[in-house]
Amino acid sequence: MKNILFFLVFTAMIFSCKNDNKLESDIAKINTDVHIERFDLLFGKVTYQSLPDLKRAYPFMFSEKYQDSFWISKISDTLQKHLFNEVEKEFLNISDTQLEIESLFNHLKYNFPEFYPPRVITTTSDVDYRNRVIVTDTIAVIALDTYLGTNHEFYENIPKYIREDLKKDQIVVDLAIAYAEKYIYQAPNKTFLDEMIYFGKQLYFSDVVIPFKTEASRIGYTQEQLDWAIANESYVWRYFVERELLFSTDTKLTGRFITPAPFSKFYLEDIDSESPGRLGQYMGWQIVRAYMERNDDSLKEMLLKSPEEIFNNSKFKPRK
């Protein structure tokens, strides 16, 4: 009996792998062609004579409330020159990032046929790490000075848990999350469960559109942090359920378990010191995954479902 069961499981795994490989092959055939426009390099070398041409090519990159003298003064600043040089050095070759963005756009086009690849433009932002990428229907802007590497000198005064994501590998992850925010429909969040499911939708979206990235990078964890979350999934879920947090409207829960932080706040010293932040997002991710395993929704259909419908039809049970 055990041999038969093993054979069935093994056969199912092989069949699943073949289907996944075929799907990825079909998606790759979409063959989106991405050209990264290096506005950061152009702006770093601009002069009074060339500035008008650059403004005509990229009018949306220049605020009308500033005169030309402001922009010339900006690029002449010693600190700005240092920033431009560091970006140019780190991103001398951007081909790997370009290939990842092309794959992201292929997956978006496959799942959302109405998606039209935008212009991809790189810039600098005075290390505004809270706005690393901005996407609209026609452009995707990436601030390269927020991806210079976890230990870069520019990030010395930024908390370590934030610095962990300020690296080149995270660019396509941040783009995926930015697009998830555009495609997710959900009424304003009222309960802790609403928040969990919203971010669970984001992370499942990343599962689908950037499957070539690791699970840890999709959620912005180190592998050790992800391992902790998996190993303690049952405990975390029991904590949420026993304290009746799921349907709570206490806004403090967002700060404790949803927003970026060095650790999640259980108010238990031994757990808090070991746990990664955003465990509410992680649990929402597992709920949405469970829902998709049990239901035949497309990605687009799932993104429109209410948190209650997703939770009730997920039959979620944590790993033990």
Residue pairs with C-beta under 8 A, 6 or more apart in sequence:
24 211
26 110
27 106
27 107
27 110
28 103
28 106
30 106
30 109
30 110
31 106
32 102
32 105
32 106
32 109
32 117
33 102
33 117
34 98
34 101
34 102
34 105
34 117
34 120
35 120
36 94
36 97
36 98
36 101
36 120
36 121
36 122
37 119
37 120
37 121
37 122
38 94
38 122
39 58
39 61
39 121
39 122
39 123
40 84
40 87
40 88
40 122
40 123
40 124
40 144
40 145
41 88
42 54
43 54
43 61
43 71
43 75
43 123
43 124
44 75
44 81
44 84
44 88
44 124
46 54
46 71
46 72
46 75
47 72
48 68
48 72
51 68
51 71
51 72
52 68
55 62
58 121
60 139
61 121
61 123
62 71
74 80
75 81
75 84
83 124
83 126
83 127
83 145
83 154
84 124
86 145
86 148
86 152
86 154
87 124
87 144
87 145
87 148
90 144
90 147
90 148
90 149
90 168
91 97
91 122
91 144
91 168
94 122
96 168
97 168
97 171
97 172
100 171
100 172
100 210
100 212
100 213
101 120
101 140
101 171
101 172
101 175
103 172
103 210
103 212
104 172
104 175
104 176
104 179
104 209
104 210
105 115
105 117
107 208
107 209
107 210
107 211
108 115
108 179
108 209
109 115
109 117
111 208
111 209
111 298
111 299
111 300
112 183
112 300
116 137
118 135
118 136
118 137
118 138
118 139
118 140
119 138
119 139
119 140
120 139
120 140
120 142
121 139
121 140
121 141
121 142
122 141
122 142
122 143
122 144
123 141
123 142
123 143
123 144
124 143
124 144
124 145
125 131
125 143
125 145
125 146
126 145
127 145
127 146
127 154
127 155
128 143
128 146
129 146
129 155
129 158
129 162
129 166
131 143
132 142
132 143
132 146
132 147
132 166
132 171
132 174
133 140
133 141
133 142
133 143
133 171
133 174
133 175
133 178
134 140
134 141
134 178
135 141
135 175
135 178
135 179
135 182
140 175
140 178
142 171
142 175
145 154
146 166
147 166
147 167
147 168
147 170
147 171
148 154
148 155
148 166
148 167
149 166
149 167
149 168
150 163
150 164
150 166
150 167
151 163
152 166
155 163
155 166
158 166
159 262
160 262
161 260
161 261
161 262
161 277
162 260
164 220
164 222
165 174
165 220
169 213
169 217
170 217
170 220
172 210
172 213
173 206
173 210
173 213
173 217
173 218
173 220
176 205
176 206
176 209
176 210
176 218
177 202
177 205
177 206
179 205
179 209
180 201
180 202
180 205
180 206
181 202
183 205
183 300
183 303
184 198
184 201
184 202
184 205
184 303
185 303
185 304
186 194
186 197
186 198
186 201
186 306
186 307
187 194
187 306
189 195
189 198
190 249
191 246
191 247
191 248
191 249
191 307
192 240
192 245
192 246
192 247
192 248
192 249
192 250
192 253
192 254
192 257
192 280
193 246
193 247
193 307
193 308
193 311
194 307
195 253
195 254
195 258
195 280
195 284
196 246
196 258
196 280
196 281
196 283
196 284
196 287
196 307
197 284
197 287
197 288
197 307
197 310
197 311
198 284
198 307
199 258
199 278
199 280
199 281
199 284
199 285
200 281
200 283
200 284
200 285
200 286
200 287
200 288
200 289
200 310
201 284
201 288
201 302
201 303
202 281
203 218
203 219
203 281
203 282
203 284
203 285
203 288
204 285
204 288
204 289
204 292
204 299
204 302
205 299
205 303
206 213
206 218
207 218
207 289
208 299
210 218
214 223
215 226
216 222
216 223
216 225
216 226
219 226
219 278
219 281
219 282
219 285
220 260
220 278
221 229
221 276
222 276
225 276
226 276
228 274
228 275
228 276
229 236
229 275
229 276
229 279
229 282
230 319
232 275
233 283
233 286
233 318
233 319
234 318
234 319
234 320
236 264
236 279
236 282
236 283
236 318
237 283
237 318
238 318
239 245
239 266
240 246
240 283
245 253
253 280
254 280
255 261
255 265
256 264
256 265
256 266
256 280
257 264
257 265
257 278
257 279
257 280
257 281
258 278
258 280
258 281
259 277
259 278
260 277
260 278
261 277
261 278
262 277
263 272
263 273
263 274
263 275
263 276
263 277
264 272
264 275
264 276
264 277
264 278
264 279
264 280
265 272
266 272
266 275
276 282
283 318
286 316
286 318
287 310
287 311
287 314
287 316
288 302
288 310
288 314
290 314
290 315
290 316
290 317
291 297
291 302
291 310
291 311
291 313
291 314
291 316
292 302
294 313
294 314
294 315
295 302
295 313
297 305
302 310
